[in-house]
Amino acid sequence: MAEIRFDNRVAIVTGAGGGLGRSHALLLASRGAKVVVNDLGGAMDGTGGGGNSAADKVVAEIKAAGGQAVASYDGVDSWEGAQKIVAKAKEAFGKLDIVINNAGTTHRNQPILNVTEEQFDRVYAVNVKSLFWSARHCIPVFRKQGGGVFITIASTAGVRPRPGLTWYNGSKGAAILASRSMAVELAPDKIRVNVINPVAGETPLLAEFMGGADTPEMRAKFIASVPFGRLSRPEDVANAALYLASDEANFITGACIEVDGGRCV
């Protein structure tokens, strides 16, 4: 089977400064895509760029390997932020073909009544409302071009919730259903929308999901719930996204793929 390629395709990956997003960006770029590496916060030196931010470092990795990429430092949870991310793609590369809505956050694993309103609002702004803003700015571009691809990185939490993460679970359930509804509505426009649900993995949010320190004992409790006997890895999720974004999957829309080692069976 020939290698899946994305030559002359332009992709946005949100939350791409580390973890799952970094893996998506690196893999797409290695297959020829031009990538907008989005990660909130700008440069660590406060200049809004210049090679010091997480996004800049991923861009540097891509360029060092011979790929093409630019950094975006805008938040996904506002009209202005989403508009700037899409504008960056069009300005740098002239079009947009693929959007991986990967950015996400959580509240710490804790009793339901301990989660504050501020934490709740933040989780829903990043995990759910960001999809609204992404749709508002990307759909017109896709329609004008005759099609496009959205991939939502949700979670097994939206399918098989864990105690202590109720509001996070709810946000991922909302992201899954909204994405599948988008798939039905946008199918006549040749815009595909699919969902990937990773099980807990080796990302910066792992300790928050656990509700405490990332210790071998705590990991063992989570791993015990996964039939394959390990946590997910960024490359597991990126490989699934690679297929869903490709022409090989051009008749697949509204699908939810659990990348979970059997957790949701």
CORTA-V500603 format. One record per residue. RES is the residue in one letter. PHI is phi in radians with two decimals (NA if undefined). D_LAST is the distance of its C-alpha to the last C-alpha in whole Angstrom. Layout:
BEGIN
res;phi;d_last
RES;PHI;D_LAST
RES;PHI;D_LAST
END
This chain:
BEGIN
res;phi;d_last
M;NA;29
A;-1.18;31
E;-1.15;30
I;-1.19;29
R;-2.14;32
F;-2.30;32
D;-1.02;36
N;1.16;38
R;-1.81;35
V;-2.07;35
A;-2.22;32
I;-1.83;31
V;-2.16;29
T;-1.52;29
G;1.06;28
A;-1.72;29
G;-1.35;31
G;-3.00;29
G;0.98;25
L;-1.06;23
G;-1.07;26
R;-1.03;28
S;-1.12;26
H;-1.03;25
A;-1.09;29
L;-1.13;30
L;-1.20;28
L;-1.03;29
A;-1.11;33
S;-1.15;33
R;-1.79;32
G;1.81;35
A;-1.27;34
K;-1.64;36
V;-2.09;34
V;-1.61;35
V;-1.61;33
N;-1.72;33
D;-2.72;33
L;-1.19;35
G;2.08;38
G;1.21;40
A;-1.31;42
M;-1.14;42
D;-1.55;46
G;1.45;46
T;-1.58;47
G;1.40;44
G;2.79;44
G;1.68;46
G;1.75;43
N;-1.87;42
S;-1.46;39
A;-1.06;35
A;-1.10;35
D;-1.04;39
K;-1.19;38
V;-1.19;35
V;-1.01;37
A;-1.09;39
E;-1.06;37
I;-1.10;36
K;-1.15;40
A;-1.11;41
A;-1.58;38
G;1.64;40
G;-1.64;38
Q;-2.11;39
A;-2.83;38
V;-2.35;39
A;-1.71;38
S;-2.29;38
Y;-1.97;38
D;-1.63;37
G;-1.31;35
V;-1.56;32
D;-1.76;32
S;-2.54;36
W;-1.00;38
E;-1.12;40
G;-1.08;37
A;-1.11;35
Q;-1.08;39
K;-1.19;40
I;-1.12;37
V;-1.16;37
A;-1.06;41
K;-1.07;40
A;-1.10;38
K;-1.20;41
E;-1.17;44
A;-1.39;43
F;-2.24;41
G;1.51;43
K;-2.87;39
L;-2.65;36
D;-2.07;33
I;-2.39;29
V;-2.22;28
I;-1.82;25
N;-1.43;25
N;-1.76;24
A;-0.97;26
G;-2.79;24
T;-2.58;25
T;-2.59;24
H;-1.64;26
R;-1.14;25
N;-1.05;23
Q;-2.87;25
P;-0.99;26
I;-0.96;26
L;-1.40;30
N;-1.55;30
V;-1.34;29
T;-1.43;32
E;-1.07;33
E;-1.07;34
Q;-1.13;30
F;-1.03;29
D;-1.07;31
R;-1.14;30
V;-1.06;26
Y;-1.29;27
A;-1.12;30
V;-1.42;28
N;-1.51;24
V;-2.09;25
K;-1.12;29
S;-1.04;29
L;-1.19;27
F;-1.07;30
W;-1.17;33
S;-1.05;31
A;-1.06;31
R;-1.02;35
H;-1.69;36
C;-1.59;34
I;-1.03;34
P;-1.03;37
V;-1.16;37
F;-1.08;35
R;-1.08;37
K;-1.14;40
Q;-1.50;39
G;1.62;37
G;2.58;33
G;3.06;31
V;-2.31;27
F;-1.91;25
I;-2.24;22
T;-1.71;21
I;-1.59;19
A;-1.72;17
S;-3.03;14
T;-1.07;11
A;-1.07;13
G;-1.44;14
V;-2.04;10
R;-2.34;9
P;-1.21;13
R;-1.77;15
P;-1.05;18
G;1.58;21
L;-2.19;20
T;-0.94;20
W;-1.27;23
Y;-1.10;21
N;-0.95;17
G;-1.09;20
S;-1.15;21
K;-1.31;18
G;-1.10;17
A;-1.12;20
A;-1.10;20
I;-1.13;17
L;-1.16;19
A;-1.08;23
S;-1.15;22
R;-1.20;20
S;-1.16;23
M;-0.99;25
A;-1.02;24
V;-1.17;25
E;-1.21;29
L;-1.67;29
A;-0.98;29
P;-1.07;32
D;-1.56;33
K;1.07;31
I;-1.84;29
R;-1.65;26
V;-2.38;23
N;-2.30;20
V;-2.23;17
I;-2.06;15
N;-1.99;13
P;-1.36;13
V;-1.37;12
A;-0.87;15
G;-2.49;18
E;-1.48;21
T;-2.26;23
P;-1.08;26
L;-1.54;24
L;-1.01;22
A;-1.08;24
E;-1.14;24
F;-1.09;21
M;-1.32;21
G;1.45;24
G;-2.96;27
A;-1.15;28
D;-1.42;26
T;-1.78;26
P;-1.00;25
E;-1.17;24
M;-1.18;22
R;-1.07;20
A;-1.06;20
K;-1.12;18
F;-1.24;16
I;-1.11;15
A;-1.09;14
S;-1.56;11
V;-1.92;10
P;-0.95;9
F;-1.26;12
G;1.40;14
R;-2.74;15
L;-1.36;16
S;-1.27;16
R;-2.07;19
P;-0.91;21
E;-1.19;21
D;-1.05;18
V;-1.28;18
A;-1.09;21
N;-1.14;21
A;-1.16;18
A;-1.13;21
L;-0.99;23
Y;-1.15;22
L;-1.11;21
A;-1.42;25
S;-1.55;26
D;-1.14;28
E;-1.09;26
A;-1.86;23
N;-1.25;26
F;-1.96;25
I;-1.90;21
T;-2.60;22
G;1.35;19
A;-1.45;16
C;-2.14;13
I;-1.87;12
E;-1.46;9
V;-1.79;11
D;-2.52;9
G;1.02;9
G;1.64;5
R;-0.98;6
C;-1.62;4
V;-1.22;0
END
